[in-house]
Amino acid sequence: MPDPKPLRIPAVLSSTVLLLVLAGCAGSQPFGSSTPALDQQFGESVRHLRTAQTLDPDATARNLGRTTTLDGQAASQAVERYQDSFKEPPPTFTILGAPVDVR
């Protein structure tokens, strides 16, 4: 009769590795988050930076829907130039064999 010990060691070793892998994948999610302190502060740095970069936080409340720095004719021409810029690609030229975009 062959010795059962050589067959038992790989089985025990493989089942132990399998249990460790499954335990690592499972984590502590069934019992709650593993990083509750970080979860409470999630997005706080983005909100802080956005607030720090806002020049006038009340600007949207005072927005009257009109601008006073651009007259109608200049605005109309700007819109027309903008829309015309999509009709054909901008011209290009080459310098020493390398194409250069002119806008």
N, C-alpha and C positions, 0 to 999 in steps of 0.2 A: 504494500500500500504506500503511495507517495506521501511525502511530508506536507501537511496543509499550511505550514507557516509561510513558505515563499509566495503562495497565492494570497494570503491574508494581508501581507504588508502593502502591496500595490492597491488593494481594495480600500484599506483603511486610509492610505495616503491620498488616494484620489477623492474619496468621500470627504476627507478633511479639507482639501483644497476647494472642492465644490461648495462646502458650507461657508468657508471664508469668503469666497467670491460672492455668493449670494448675500452674505451679511454685509459686505461692502457695498453692494448695489442697493440694498434695502435702506441703509442709513437709518435715520431716526424719524423718517417722514410719518409713520403711523402715529407717533407720539407728539407731533408738532414740528415746527421748523428747527433746523439745527443752528440757525443764525438769527435768533429773534431780535437781538440788538441791532444788527445790520438791516433787517427787514423794516424796522421802525423808521430808519433814516434813509430808506431807499428813495433816490431822486432829490434829496435835500441839497446836494451840491449843485445840481442843475438849476434848481429854483433860486438858490443863493446867487449864482453867477448871472442868471437872467435878470434878477433884481438889481444887481450891481451894475449891469450894463445899460439899464434903462435910464435915459436922461430925464424924461418927464413922465412919471407913472400916471399922471392924470390927463395925458394928452388925448386919449381916446374919449374921455368923458366930455372934453371941451371941443371935440371935432364937430365942426359945423357943416362938413361936407363940401367945402369950397376952399380954394387956395387964393391967396392974395398976392402971390409973387410971380405969376405967369398970366399974361393977358391971353385972350381967346385966340388971336391970330397966331401968336408964337406956339401955343399949345396945339392948335390945329396943324401947323406945319410940322411940328415934332411928331405928331401921331402919323401924319402922312409919310414922312421920311422913314419912320419905324416900319410901317406897313410895306413900303416900297422895298425895304431891305430884304424882304423874303421873296421877291419876284425872281431874282436871279442870284447866283452865287457871287461873292465879291471877287474883284479882279485879282489875279496873282501874277507875280513876275519872279524871275529866278536870279539869284546872286550866286555865282560860282557853282551853278548846277543845282542849287537847293531852292525849292519853291518857297516864296515868302507871301504871306497873306497881307493884303492891304485893306484895312477897314476904316 
